[in-house]
Each structure stands twice: as C-alpha cells, then as structure tokens.
C-alpha cells in the first residue's frame, strides 16, 4: 500500500538514523535528522569505537535500498577467527560454510558514508542542534543551546528516536505510567588501540581474520581497516587485580602488555599513548517497553534495545528493525498505529534474544575459548554439522548468516546445548569424538 508523504523527524544521525532516513525518503516522506553533535564528516573520530561486523541481516537491509555495493567498497570480508593463545602458534577457526564471512567496517567511515547517502536521497541534517524536550502526543520537539536557553519548537507528523542507549526520546517516554525500563552494565570496560599498516600499506596480521587474544578474564580483539591498519579493542575489568584501575602508569601498562600479549606489543603503535589517550568505555544492556507512543513516536536501534557487542549484532539488529518497519509500512499504508504496534510486538522478543546471546558470547569469548573441553564440544558440533547440514546449524550461523528470527536461534541453540551436554558426558569422548557412536547418539537426541 502506498503511503501519504509525512513530515518526519529522526533524532540521531548515527548508522540507524541515517539508514532510516534513506528508507523514508525512498517512499517520499520529508525527513529532517537532528543531532546534538557536529557533523562527523568534519571532525576526527573519537577513539572509542569497536569496528563493526556487518553480517547477513545488515546487508539485506542495505541491499533493499540499493546501497549494499557502496558500503562493500569500505569493508573487508573476514571468513575466520584467528586465535592467539600464548605459547601456541596462531590457529584459525572458519566462521561458517565456504563463502560465508562477516565484514569489518570502521564505524566512523561507515557513518560518514551513510550520512552522504542520506543527503543524496534528499534528507535534511541539522547538526549541533540538541533536543531538550519532546511533546509525544503532538509530535513536537524543542531544541536549544542549553536547558536554560531559549528553545526552538518544531512540529512533525512522526518522530523516530534513533539516539542510542541513552536516548532523549526514550527518556521522555519513560516518564509515562507503566513504562518498563532496565539497564545493566557489565563489569568489563573497553579501550581502543591501533595496529598501524606496514610501510607499504599492507596489513601486519592476516587481513581476512577476526583476531582474538583470549586471556580468561580479559581479551584483546583486532579487526582490519581498508587502509592497512587494525582497530584493536582491549576488554578488561574496571576493577580488580588485572584491570583498568590497576594500570595507572605507562610502566604498568607496558608490563601488562609484555606479560599477556608479548606477540602484539611490538606491532601496536604507541601502545601506552593510545592506552592513556583513549577513553575507557562502559557496555550496557538496555531493555524497555513499549517502543512506541500512539501513532506518533517510535524508538529504533539502540534506543530501544542496546546490547553488549560480543555477537557483533548491534548494528545488524538496528538495521533489521528498519527492514521490518519498511515491510509493515508497505503492508499497512497510512495506518501508523498498526505499523507501530506490530513493529514492537514483532521485534521485542528478537531484541531480548540477541541481548541474551550477546551476553553469553561475552562469557564464552573471554573464559571458554581456551578451555579444552569447550573446544572439543565445538569440534564435535562442527564435525556433525558438516555431515548433517540439514539437521544441525550452529547458533552462530543462525544469528550471523541467516535472516531467521533471533528468538528462534536462541531457542534452537538452547536445545543443541542440552544435547551437547549429554554427549560430552559419554565415556572416552576425547578419543572417540568423531566416531559413528557419537554421531548416532546426536541423531537419536535430535529425533526425541
């Protein structure tokens, strides 16, 4: 069904806000994007980013509006993990089947391109304009220099809050009766570091791998950039024996890298400079409901469901919100109340599922990836999945290389885990892990 063009405000010029603008412009709506920050195309990016991992859901959302190829130009496919365990040679784990990969993209570079594409589509951006208040029933927003200064009033037909985990739009919705909201921080923070390119512009490590240095309570990851560098992220507890709090001087930071990451220390540029210059950032899981107000206001992306970054699905989940909204807009035309209520009912269970999966992956990546029993379990699963691809798709593949609902991936993953726990109890599993007996046992469990 066609839609009558509306005058729509989007709060937030990040990835989700920019993509939503492109979708809405395609249908013919008038779109204004407000952001309290300056235009990121004019400033140096701030050193608090984890590189993004674009996977199937994200690509589907971009391809739907014909911009996938423009984004692939600034991305690098990663088809495997490279595990760096001390005292062992690097070993590689393929992500999926042949040809399946996640794509590493620098957040700053992607955001700049998305804003360019949204402007090309006819979106008006208003940077350095902070929204202080939102009149939900009237779809009005108020902007100004400060809370005390004179405010400008704008009237719209609809407002989308794409302003992140600490959303101003959601903050206004939270004050309404019976509004559910929770936020939970993990006790691990992160800091961005850089591995520069070689003098000739090539990468210092394998460029088609997602590099992980698992160290139990903490870990380092590195993802490649198109300029030959890697964006590294150090995940470390805020407090404790080995923590951000315990590394106060350059010497302490150097000693830390020498002890735990001896093979990386040489390649990370100005380790200690990066370490003390770049901020330490926190990670939060944020849940709320409802996501919409009448037929006037809707939250999209992190403002509705911020998650920890350990599945690389934050951006993909936000982009999928937009894809689903678009399908509903086609289905229900001008009935925005039905569009909004169906959108939140359909997306909320999936947002909760990917929040849970992301949190579990945090536990898995930091503490289990070096555990022999866990690695054996993964090996058995992989062996079985290769023989019976119709009967066993790993959860990671369901989340990353498919468009099926996150909630389904979580439920099937839980069932698979139950089966594997029983398989791992089999006597001598270490020696007969690839035997017919184990295969038959798994097949029998699946039939139950």
C-alpha beads as a LAMMPS data file, in Angstrom:
LAMMPS data file: protein, C-alpha beads

448 atoms
447 bonds

1 atom types
1 bond types

-500.0 500.0 xlo xhi
-500.0 500.0 ylo yhi
-500.0 500.0 zlo zhi

Masses

1 110.0

Atoms # bond

1 1 1 0.000 0.000 0.000
2 1 1 1.265 3.480 -0.824
3 1 1 1.801 5.970 1.981
4 1 1 0.823 9.618 2.121
5 1 1 4.038 11.667 2.453
6 1 1 4.563 12.847 6.030
7 1 1 6.886 15.343 7.695
8 1 1 9.149 13.144 9.818
9 1 1 11.880 13.909 12.370
10 1 1 14.673 11.473 13.177
11 1 1 16.671 12.153 16.340
12 1 1 20.256 10.892 15.918
13 1 1 22.482 10.843 12.825
14 1 1 24.205 7.562 13.642
15 1 1 24.056 4.436 11.487
16 1 1 20.420 3.603 12.265
17 1 1 19.161 7.181 11.921
18 1 1 20.916 7.619 8.564
19 1 1 19.627 4.334 7.127
20 1 1 16.075 5.020 8.336
21 1 1 16.245 8.405 6.580
22 1 1 17.188 6.669 3.305
23 1 1 14.229 4.264 3.648
24 1 1 11.747 7.043 4.434
25 1 1 12.991 9.263 1.612
26 1 1 12.540 6.382 -0.834
27 1 1 8.810 6.362 -0.078
28 1 1 8.616 10.147 -0.472
29 1 1 8.474 11.359 3.142
30 1 1 10.080 14.655 4.111
31 1 1 12.885 13.834 6.584
32 1 1 14.851 16.041 8.983
33 1 1 17.599 14.489 11.120
34 1 1 18.641 16.263 14.329
35 1 1 21.908 15.580 16.121
36 1 1 23.433 17.338 19.117
37 1 1 26.930 16.521 17.829
38 1 1 28.780 18.191 14.967
39 1 1 28.741 16.574 11.523
40 1 1 31.216 13.688 11.919
41 1 1 32.373 14.249 8.336
42 1 1 34.083 17.406 9.556
43 1 1 35.844 16.091 12.678
44 1 1 38.368 13.432 13.666
45 1 1 36.636 10.351 15.003
46 1 1 36.889 9.913 18.754
47 1 1 38.825 6.704 19.520
48 1 1 36.049 4.923 21.367
49 1 1 34.797 2.575 18.710
50 1 1 34.818 -1.139 18.147
51 1 1 34.925 -1.979 14.445
52 1 1 31.585 -3.146 13.127
53 1 1 30.877 -6.624 11.802
54 1 1 28.287 -6.451 9.043
55 1 1 26.505 -9.759 8.527
56 1 1 23.507 -11.043 6.549
57 1 1 20.820 -9.001 8.305
58 1 1 22.729 -5.774 7.782
59 1 1 23.450 -6.489 4.113
60 1 1 19.814 -7.387 3.439
61 1 1 18.723 -4.031 4.907
62 1 1 21.261 -2.124 2.793
63 1 1 20.548 -4.060 -0.408
64 1 1 16.831 -3.363 -0.027
65 1 1 17.545 0.334 -0.706
66 1 1 20.286 -0.422 -3.228
67 1 1 23.312 0.780 -1.242
68 1 1 24.981 -2.546 -0.317
69 1 1 27.626 -2.234 -3.027
70 1 1 28.521 1.322 -1.959
71 1 1 29.187 0.001 1.553
72 1 1 31.146 -3.088 0.434
73 1 1 33.733 -0.693 -1.032
74 1 1 34.750 0.287 2.525
75 1 1 34.537 -3.194 4.112
76 1 1 36.791 -6.257 4.384
77 1 1 35.372 -9.810 4.485
78 1 1 36.507 -11.978 7.425
79 1 1 35.859 -15.684 6.933
80 1 1 37.554 -16.949 10.110
81 1 1 38.758 -16.252 13.622
82 1 1 42.490 -16.176 14.299
83 1 1 43.109 -17.350 17.859
84 1 1 46.294 -16.107 19.517
85 1 1 46.939 -18.251 22.589
86 1 1 50.275 -17.694 24.332
87 1 1 52.957 -20.325 23.623
88 1 1 50.985 -21.749 20.686
89 1 1 51.075 -20.903 17.011
90 1 1 48.093 -18.899 15.775
91 1 1 45.239 -21.211 14.812
92 1 1 42.265 -20.408 12.609
93 1 1 38.586 -21.287 13.009
94 1 1 36.331 -20.903 9.968
95 1 1 33.133 -18.966 10.711
96 1 1 30.753 -20.824 8.514
97 1 1 30.472 -22.661 5.243
98 1 1 32.562 -21.773 2.202
99 1 1 31.879 -18.206 1.144
100 1 1 30.336 -17.133 4.474
101 1 1 32.008 -14.130 6.086
102 1 1 31.365 -11.173 8.326
103 1 1 32.602 -7.804 7.068
104 1 1 34.806 -5.471 9.084
105 1 1 33.974 -1.773 8.721
106 1 1 35.260 1.223 10.642
107 1 1 32.309 2.869 12.394
108 1 1 33.470 6.389 11.558
109 1 1 33.981 5.677 7.869
110 1 1 30.631 3.869 7.584
111 1 1 28.745 6.628 9.392
112 1 1 30.216 9.293 7.096
113 1 1 29.185 7.333 4.014
114 1 1 25.669 6.717 5.365
115 1 1 25.164 10.446 6.000
116 1 1 26.385 11.175 2.443
117 1 1 23.913 8.631 1.036
118 1 1 21.044 10.009 3.151
119 1 1 21.821 13.540 1.926
120 1 1 21.960 12.298 -1.676
121 1 1 18.464 10.886 -1.081
122 1 1 17.231 14.337 -0.007
123 1 1 17.445 14.208 3.805
124 1 1 17.983 17.472 5.690
125 1 1 20.525 17.183 8.538
126 1 1 20.591 19.645 11.437
127 1 1 23.853 19.123 13.337
128 1 1 24.843 20.829 16.591
129 1 1 21.168 21.026 17.496
130 1 1 20.323 19.358 20.780
131 1 1 16.807 18.116 21.508
132 1 1 15.835 19.024 25.072
133 1 1 12.199 18.026 25.117
134 1 1 9.671 16.043 23.122
135 1 1 5.909 16.547 23.196
136 1 1 4.831 12.973 22.471
137 1 1 1.090 13.431 21.699
138 1 1 1.771 16.439 19.454
139 1 1 4.996 15.070 17.863
140 1 1 6.804 18.329 18.640
141 1 1 10.469 18.690 19.507
142 1 1 12.271 21.506 21.282
143 1 1 15.921 22.297 20.628
144 1 1 18.336 24.846 22.041
145 1 1 21.844 25.670 23.217
146 1 1 21.218 24.580 26.800
147 1 1 18.440 23.569 29.146
148 1 1 18.129 27.197 30.273
149 1 1 18.409 28.902 26.872
150 1 1 15.541 29.821 24.591
151 1 1 14.218 26.792 22.719
152 1 1 13.103 26.413 19.135
153 1 1 9.904 24.471 18.562
154 1 1 9.381 22.159 15.580
155 1 1 6.169 20.317 14.675
156 1 1 6.198 16.989 12.845
157 1 1 3.776 14.234 11.924
158 1 1 6.035 11.479 13.314
159 1 1 9.229 11.230 15.346
160 1 1 11.766 8.387 15.355
161 1 1 14.199 8.124 18.261
162 1 1 17.493 6.778 16.884
163 1 1 19.582 8.468 19.557
164 1 1 21.272 5.467 21.143
165 1 1 21.365 3.706 24.505
166 1 1 20.874 6.926 26.492
167 1 1 18.102 8.215 24.228
168 1 1 16.484 11.567 24.940
169 1 1 13.296 10.434 23.208
170 1 1 13.043 7.288 25.327
171 1 1 13.816 9.321 28.438
172 1 1 10.629 11.265 27.747
173 1 1 8.635 8.051 27.179
174 1 1 9.952 6.573 30.438
175 1 1 8.116 9.200 32.438
176 1 1 4.779 7.806 31.381
177 1 1 2.827 5.420 33.574
178 1 1 3.616 1.688 33.353
179 1 1 6.727 2.121 31.263
180 1 1 9.184 -0.750 31.710
181 1 1 12.867 0.032 31.613
182 1 1 16.080 -1.603 32.794
183 1 1 19.782 -1.103 32.212
184 1 1 22.588 -3.395 33.263
185 1 1 26.278 -2.649 32.916
186 1 1 28.850 -5.432 32.762
187 1 1 31.915 -5.002 34.956
188 1 1 34.213 -5.035 31.946
189 1 1 35.154 -1.911 30.003
190 1 1 36.896 -1.449 26.675
191 1 1 39.564 0.735 25.154
192 1 1 40.502 1.286 21.530
193 1 1 44.109 0.709 20.351
194 1 1 45.625 0.661 16.847
195 1 1 47.927 -1.623 14.898
196 1 1 49.249 0.570 12.073
197 1 1 49.763 -0.613 8.492
198 1 1 53.185 -1.728 7.234
199 1 1 55.218 0.968 5.468
200 1 1 53.869 -0.245 2.100
201 1 1 50.243 -0.058 3.283
202 1 1 49.741 -3.809 3.805
203 1 1 48.318 -5.392 6.963
204 1 1 50.645 -6.655 9.713
205 1 1 48.353 -9.634 10.508
206 1 1 46.138 -11.811 8.304
207 1 1 43.645 -9.319 6.925
208 1 1 40.717 -11.693 6.388
209 1 1 40.555 -12.831 10.016
210 1 1 38.937 -11.580 13.183
211 1 1 41.872 -11.727 15.612
212 1 1 41.263 -12.738 19.246
213 1 1 43.724 -12.986 22.118
214 1 1 41.652 -14.726 24.849
215 1 1 43.125 -14.384 28.340
216 1 1 40.446 -15.655 30.710
217 1 1 39.087 -12.585 32.497
218 1 1 40.042 -10.276 29.654
219 1 1 40.856 -10.284 25.954
220 1 1 42.074 -8.274 23.017
221 1 1 40.469 -8.301 19.570
222 1 1 41.609 -6.778 16.276
223 1 1 39.673 -6.084 13.083
224 1 1 41.184 -4.846 9.804
225 1 1 40.612 -1.484 8.113
226 1 1 40.914 -0.749 4.392
227 1 1 43.968 1.487 4.987
228 1 1 46.062 -1.478 6.221
229 1 1 45.639 -0.752 9.926
230 1 1 43.714 -2.746 12.538
231 1 1 41.344 -1.323 15.115
232 1 1 42.025 -3.211 18.347
233 1 1 39.788 -3.343 21.368
234 1 1 41.052 -4.306 24.793
235 1 1 38.299 -5.677 27.034
236 1 1 39.356 -5.574 30.671
237 1 1 37.581 -5.477 34.062
238 1 1 37.165 -1.983 35.517
239 1 1 38.390 -3.108 38.946
240 1 1 40.446 -5.992 40.326
241 1 1 43.960 -7.447 40.179
242 1 1 44.316 -7.055 36.433
243 1 1 42.069 -4.160 35.487
244 1 1 41.900 -0.662 34.090
245 1 1 42.041 0.582 37.663
246 1 1 45.307 -1.282 38.328
247 1 1 47.109 0.163 35.274
248 1 1 47.849 3.720 36.309
249 1 1 51.296 4.412 34.828
250 1 1 52.945 3.886 31.457
251 1 1 55.322 1.367 33.012
252 1 1 52.425 -0.660 34.422
253 1 1 50.691 -0.638 31.035
254 1 1 53.894 -1.725 29.256
255 1 1 54.447 -4.530 31.778
256 1 1 50.833 -5.669 31.305
257 1 1 51.253 -5.989 27.523
258 1 1 54.642 -7.625 27.880
259 1 1 53.191 -10.258 30.227
260 1 1 49.904 -11.056 28.492
261 1 1 50.317 -10.005 24.867
262 1 1 54.033 -10.408 24.106
263 1 1 53.499 -11.005 20.386
264 1 1 51.275 -7.947 19.912
265 1 1 53.261 -5.439 21.881
266 1 1 55.743 -4.972 19.057
267 1 1 53.078 -4.145 16.480
268 1 1 50.731 -1.911 18.449
269 1 1 51.724 1.635 17.746
270 1 1 52.297 3.887 20.729
271 1 1 50.594 1.373 22.937
272 1 1 50.851 3.376 26.074
273 1 1 49.931 6.634 24.321
274 1 1 46.729 5.085 22.931
275 1 1 46.118 3.446 26.280
276 1 1 46.119 6.709 28.211
277 1 1 44.714 8.994 25.495
278 1 1 41.664 6.971 24.538
279 1 1 38.734 6.836 26.943
280 1 1 37.705 3.681 28.781
281 1 1 34.126 2.967 27.751
282 1 1 31.390 1.014 29.500
283 1 1 28.992 -1.529 27.998
284 1 1 25.326 -1.762 28.816
285 1 1 22.328 -3.965 28.058
286 1 1 19.271 -1.748 27.959
287 1 1 15.707 -3.026 27.683
288 1 1 12.445 -1.123 27.577
289 1 1 8.816 -1.458 26.528
290 1 1 6.737 -0.140 24.826
291 1 1 8.912 1.157 21.991
292 1 1 6.199 3.347 20.506
293 1 1 3.764 6.049 21.533
294 1 1 0.407 6.068 19.738
295 1 1 0.932 6.648 16.011
296 1 1 3.401 9.443 16.748
297 1 1 6.742 8.229 18.118
298 1 1 8.876 5.086 17.742
299 1 1 12.291 4.003 19.040
300 1 1 14.634 2.199 16.649
301 1 1 18.003 0.515 17.245
302 1 1 19.964 1.059 20.470
303 1 1 17.409 3.495 21.886
304 1 1 15.010 0.518 22.094
305 1 1 17.458 -2.329 22.777
306 1 1 21.130 -1.610 23.446
307 1 1 23.222 -4.781 23.758
308 1 1 26.817 -5.671 24.601
309 1 1 28.948 -6.003 21.433
310 1 1 30.046 -9.639 21.733
311 1 1 27.971 -11.014 18.874
312 1 1 28.673 -8.159 16.502
313 1 1 24.922 -7.728 16.078
314 1 1 24.100 -4.277 17.499
315 1 1 24.141 -2.511 14.145
316 1 1 22.692 -5.537 12.326
317 1 1 19.764 -5.678 14.777
318 1 1 19.115 -1.938 14.362
319 1 1 19.192 -2.231 10.578
320 1 1 16.810 -5.195 10.782
321 1 1 14.377 -3.030 12.816
322 1 1 14.244 -0.694 9.808
323 1 1 13.774 -3.541 7.338
324 1 1 10.826 -4.846 9.384
325 1 1 9.323 -1.351 9.732
326 1 1 9.543 -0.935 5.968
327 1 1 7.707 -4.228 5.346
328 1 1 4.951 -3.112 7.723
329 1 1 4.711 0.306 6.076
330 1 1 4.124 -1.406 2.746
331 1 1 1.542 -3.684 4.300
332 1 1 -0.469 -1.138 6.317
333 1 1 -0.044 2.073 4.318
334 1 1 -1.151 5.087 6.381
335 1 1 -2.261 3.089 9.427
336 1 1 0.712 4.161 11.547
337 1 1 -0.843 2.932 14.773
338 1 1 -0.952 -0.638 13.437
339 1 1 2.525 -0.277 11.887
340 1 1 3.994 0.816 15.233
341 1 1 2.185 -1.707 17.436
342 1 1 3.019 -4.624 15.100
343 1 1 6.622 -3.464 14.840
344 1 1 7.223 -3.515 18.583
345 1 1 5.384 -6.815 19.118
346 1 1 7.424 -8.487 16.396
347 1 1 10.829 -7.014 17.280
348 1 1 10.812 -7.059 21.102
349 1 1 11.231 -10.871 21.537
350 1 1 14.052 -10.848 18.977
351 1 1 15.778 -7.903 20.669
352 1 1 15.619 -9.739 24.018
353 1 1 17.020 -12.880 22.379
354 1 1 20.038 -11.158 20.811
355 1 1 20.708 -9.361 24.119
356 1 1 20.879 -12.758 25.843
357 1 1 23.019 -14.311 23.100
358 1 1 25.416 -11.350 23.151
359 1 1 25.855 -11.577 26.898
360 1 1 26.509 -15.333 26.699
361 1 1 29.058 -14.777 23.957
362 1 1 30.893 -12.374 26.242
363 1 1 31.251 -15.163 28.819
364 1 1 32.233 -17.633 26.102
365 1 1 34.817 -15.486 24.327
366 1 1 36.670 -14.389 27.427
367 1 1 36.706 -17.542 29.521
368 1 1 35.835 -20.594 27.441
369 1 1 37.713 -20.173 24.174
370 1 1 40.895 -21.501 25.798
371 1 1 39.125 -24.381 27.626
372 1 1 39.936 -27.788 26.017
373 1 1 36.540 -29.305 26.922
374 1 1 34.710 -26.382 25.323
375 1 1 36.902 -26.561 22.208
376 1 1 36.258 -30.303 21.921
377 1 1 32.498 -29.680 22.157
378 1 1 32.735 -27.125 19.356
379 1 1 34.792 -29.586 17.279
380 1 1 32.153 -32.320 17.692
381 1 1 29.376 -29.892 16.737
382 1 1 31.290 -28.774 13.662
383 1 1 32.052 -32.356 12.605
384 1 1 28.380 -33.331 12.992
385 1 1 27.114 -30.182 11.242
386 1 1 29.401 -30.843 8.260
387 1 1 27.912 -34.341 7.894
388 1 1 24.313 -33.298 8.567
389 1 1 23.954 -29.678 7.458
390 1 1 20.162 -30.078 7.320
391 1 1 19.982 -31.264 10.940
392 1 1 22.451 -29.010 12.757
393 1 1 23.076 -25.348 12.025
394 1 1 25.275 -23.796 14.733
395 1 1 23.751 -20.876 16.646
396 1 1 26.477 -18.550 15.388
397 1 1 25.477 -19.295 11.792
398 1 1 21.776 -18.871 12.597
399 1 1 22.471 -15.433 14.026
400 1 1 25.127 -14.265 11.583
401 1 1 24.478 -15.928 8.220
402 1 1 20.693 -16.121 8.221
403 1 1 17.654 -13.855 8.409
404 1 1 15.622 -16.126 10.661
405 1 1 14.413 -14.544 13.929
406 1 1 16.930 -14.149 16.752
407 1 1 14.383 -15.716 19.146
408 1 1 14.377 -18.886 17.046
409 1 1 18.194 -19.034 17.064
410 1 1 18.202 -18.737 20.867
411 1 1 15.583 -21.481 21.363
412 1 1 17.263 -23.928 18.953
413 1 1 20.650 -23.086 20.442
414 1 1 19.416 -23.966 23.926
415 1 1 18.179 -27.328 22.680
416 1 1 21.513 -28.007 20.948
417 1 1 23.382 -27.147 24.137
418 1 1 21.262 -29.659 26.116
419 1 1 22.145 -32.352 23.574
420 1 1 25.851 -31.500 23.657
421 1 1 25.986 -31.559 27.451
422 1 1 24.781 -35.171 27.330
423 1 1 27.202 -36.064 24.526
424 1 1 30.125 -34.612 26.499
425 1 1 29.270 -36.983 29.386
426 1 1 29.971 -40.045 27.197
427 1 1 32.943 -42.090 28.436
428 1 1 36.194 -41.592 26.445
429 1 1 34.626 -38.771 24.455
430 1 1 38.118 -37.306 23.905
431 1 1 39.224 -40.308 21.841
432 1 1 36.009 -41.195 20.043
433 1 1 34.643 -37.719 19.402
434 1 1 34.419 -38.290 15.619
435 1 1 33.076 -41.869 15.828
436 1 1 29.838 -43.245 14.437
437 1 1 28.684 -43.925 18.017
438 1 1 28.766 -40.209 18.848
439 1 1 27.088 -39.315 15.549
440 1 1 24.274 -41.821 16.169
441 1 1 23.822 -40.545 19.707
442 1 1 23.331 -36.963 18.465
443 1 1 20.922 -38.163 15.756
444 1 1 18.896 -40.021 18.383
445 1 1 18.713 -36.921 20.594
446 1 1 17.574 -34.776 17.663
447 1 1 14.692 -37.175 16.957
448 1 1 13.411 -37.014 20.563

Bonds

1 1 1 2
2 1 2 3
3 1 3 4
4 1 4 5
5 1 5 6
6 1 6 7
7 1 7 8
8 1 8 9
9 1 9 10
10 1 10 11
11 1 11 12
12 1 12 13
13 1 13 14
14 1 14 15
15 1 15 16
16 1 16 17
17 1 17 18
18 1 18 19
19 1 19 20
20 1 20 21
21 1 21 22
22 1 22 23
23 1 23 24
24 1 24 25
25 1 25 26
26 1 26 27
27 1 27 28
28 1 28 29
29 1 29 30
30 1 30 31
31 1 31 32
32 1 32 33
33 1 33 34
34 1 34 35
35 1 35 36
36 1 36 37
37 1 37 38
38 1 38 39
39 1 39 40
40 1 40 41
41 1 41 42
42 1 42 43
43 1 43 44
44 1 44 45
45 1 45 46
46 1 46 47
47 1 47 48
48 1 48 49
49 1 49 50
50 1 50 51
51 1 51 52
52 1 52 53
53 1 53 54
54 1 54 55
55 1 55 56
56 1 56 57
57 1 57 58
58 1 58 59
59 1 59 60
60 1 60 61
61 1 61 62
62 1 62 63
63 1 63 64
64 1 64 65
65 1 65 66
66 1 66 67
67 1 67 68
68 1 68 69
69 1 69 70
70 1 70 71
71 1 71 72
72 1 72 73
73 1 73 74
74 1 74 75
75 1 75 76
76 1 76 77
77 1 77 78
78 1 78 79
79 1 79 80
80 1 80 81
81 1 81 82
82 1 82 83
83 1 83 84
84 1 84 85
85 1 85 86
86 1 86 87
87 1 87 88
88 1 88 89
89 1 89 90
90 1 90 91
91 1 91 92
92 1 92 93
93 1 93 94
94 1 94 95
95 1 95 96
96 1 96 97
97 1 97 98
98 1 98 99
99 1 99 100
100 1 100 101
101 1 101 102
102 1 102 103
103 1 103 104
104 1 104 105
105 1 105 106
106 1 106 107
107 1 107 108
108 1 108 109
109 1 109 110
110 1 110 111
111 1 111 112
112 1 112 113
113 1 113 114
114 1 114 115
115 1 115 116
116 1 116 117
117 1 117 118
118 1 118 119
119 1 119 120
120 1 120 121
121 1 121 122
122 1 122 123
123 1 123 124
124 1 124 125
125 1 125 126
126 1 126 127
127 1 127 128
128 1 128 129
129 1 129 130
130 1 130 131
131 1 131 132
132 1 132 133
133 1 133 134
134 1 134 135
135 1 135 136
136 1 136 137
137 1 137 138
138 1 138 139
139 1 139 140
140 1 140 141
141 1 141 142
142 1 142 143
143 1 143 144
144 1 144 145
145 1 145 146
146 1 146 147
147 1 147 148
148 1 148 149
149 1 149 150
150 1 150 151
151 1 151 152
152 1 152 153
153 1 153 154
154 1 154 155
155 1 155 156
156 1 156 157
157 1 157 158
158 1 158 159
159 1 159 160
160 1 160 161
161 1 161 162
162 1 162 163
163 1 163 164
164 1 164 165
165 1 165 166
166 1 166 167
167 1 167 168
168 1 168 169
169 1 169 170
170 1 170 171
171 1 171 172
172 1 172 173
173 1 173 174
174 1 174 175
175 1 175 176
176 1 176 177
177 1 177 178
178 1 178 179
179 1 179 180
180 1 180 181
181 1 181 182
182 1 182 183
183 1 183 184
184 1 184 185
185 1 185 186
186 1 186 187
187 1 187 188
188 1 188 189
189 1 189 190
190 1 190 191
191 1 191 192
192 1 192 193
193 1 193 194
194 1 194 195
195 1 195 196
196 1 196 197
197 1 197 198
198 1 198 199
199 1 199 200
200 1 200 201
201 1 201 202
202 1 202 203
203 1 203 204
204 1 204 205
205 1 205 206
206 1 206 207
207 1 207 208
208 1 208 209
209 1 209 210
210 1 210 211
211 1 211 212
212 1 212 213
213 1 213 214
214 1 214 215
215 1 215 216
216 1 216 217
217 1 217 218
218 1 218 219
219 1 219 220
220 1 220 221
221 1 221 222
222 1 222 223
223 1 223 224
224 1 224 225
225 1 225 226
226 1 226 227
227 1 227 228
228 1 228 229
229 1 229 230
230 1 230 231
231 1 231 232
232 1 232 233
233 1 233 234
234 1 234 235
235 1 235 236
236 1 236 237
237 1 237 238
238 1 238 239
239 1 239 240
240 1 240 241
241 1 241 242
242 1 242 243
243 1 243 244
244 1 244 245
245 1 245 246
246 1 246 247
247 1 247 248
248 1 248 249
249 1 249 250
250 1 250 251
251 1 251 252
252 1 252 253
253 1 253 254
254 1 254 255
255 1 255 256
256 1 256 257
257 1 257 258
258 1 258 259
259 1 259 260
260 1 260 261
261 1 261 262
262 1 262 263
263 1 263 264
264 1 264 265
265 1 265 266
266 1 266 267
267 1 267 268
268 1 268 269
269 1 269 270
270 1 270 271
271 1 271 272
272 1 272 273
273 1 273 274
274 1 274 275
275 1 275 276
276 1 276 277
277 1 277 278
278 1 278 279
279 1 279 280
280 1 280 281
281 1 281 282
282 1 282 283
283 1 283 284
284 1 284 285
285 1 285 286
286 1 286 287
287 1 287 288
288 1 288 289
289 1 289 290
290 1 290 291
291 1 291 292
292 1 292 293
293 1 293 294
294 1 294 295
295 1 295 296
296 1 296 297
297 1 297 298
298 1 298 299
299 1 299 300
300 1 300 301
301 1 301 302
302 1 302 303
303 1 303 304
304 1 304 305
305 1 305 306
306 1 306 307
307 1 307 308
308 1 308 309
309 1 309 310
310 1 310 311
311 1 311 312
312 1 312 313
313 1 313 314
314 1 314 315
315 1 315 316
316 1 316 317
317 1 317 318
318 1 318 319
319 1 319 320
320 1 320 321
321 1 321 322
322 1 322 323
323 1 323 324
324 1 324 325
325 1 325 326
326 1 326 327
327 1 327 328
328 1 328 329
329 1 329 330
330 1 330 331
331 1 331 332
332 1 332 333
333 1 333 334
334 1 334 335
335 1 335 336
336 1 336 337
337 1 337 338
338 1 338 339
339 1 339 340
340 1 340 341
341 1 341 342
342 1 342 343
343 1 343 344
344 1 344 345
345 1 345 346
346 1 346 347
347 1 347 348
348 1 348 349
349 1 349 350
350 1 350 351
351 1 351 352
352 1 352 353
353 1 353 354
354 1 354 355
355 1 355 356
356 1 356 357
357 1 357 358
358 1 358 359
359 1 359 360
360 1 360 361
361 1 361 362
362 1 362 363
363 1 363 364
364 1 364 365
365 1 365 366
366 1 366 367
367 1 367 368
368 1 368 369
369 1 369 370
370 1 370 371
371 1 371 372
372 1 372 373
373 1 373 374
374 1 374 375
375 1 375 376
376 1 376 377
377 1 377 378
378 1 378 379
379 1 379 380
380 1 380 381
381 1 381 382
382 1 382 383
383 1 383 384
384 1 384 385
385 1 385 386
386 1 386 387
387 1 387 388
388 1 388 389
389 1 389 390
390 1 390 391
391 1 391 392
392 1 392 393
393 1 393 394
394 1 394 395
395 1 395 396
396 1 396 397
397 1 397 398
398 1 398 399
399 1 399 400
400 1 400 401
401 1 401 402
402 1 402 403
403 1 403 404
404 1 404 405
405 1 405 406
406 1 406 407
407 1 407 408
408 1 408 409
409 1 409 410
410 1 410 411
411 1 411 412
412 1 412 413
413 1 413 414
414 1 414 415
415 1 415 416
416 1 416 417
417 1 417 418
418 1 418 419
419 1 419 420
420 1 420 421
421 1 421 422
422 1 422 423
423 1 423 424
424 1 424 425
425 1 425 426
426 1 426 427
427 1 427 428
428 1 428 429
429 1 429 430
430 1 430 431
431 1 431 432
432 1 432 433
433 1 433 434
434 1 434 435
435 1 435 436
436 1 436 437
437 1 437 438
438 1 438 439
439 1 439 440
440 1 440 441
441 1 441 442
442 1 442 443
443 1 443 444
444 1 444 445
445 1 445 446
446 1 446 447
447 1 447 448
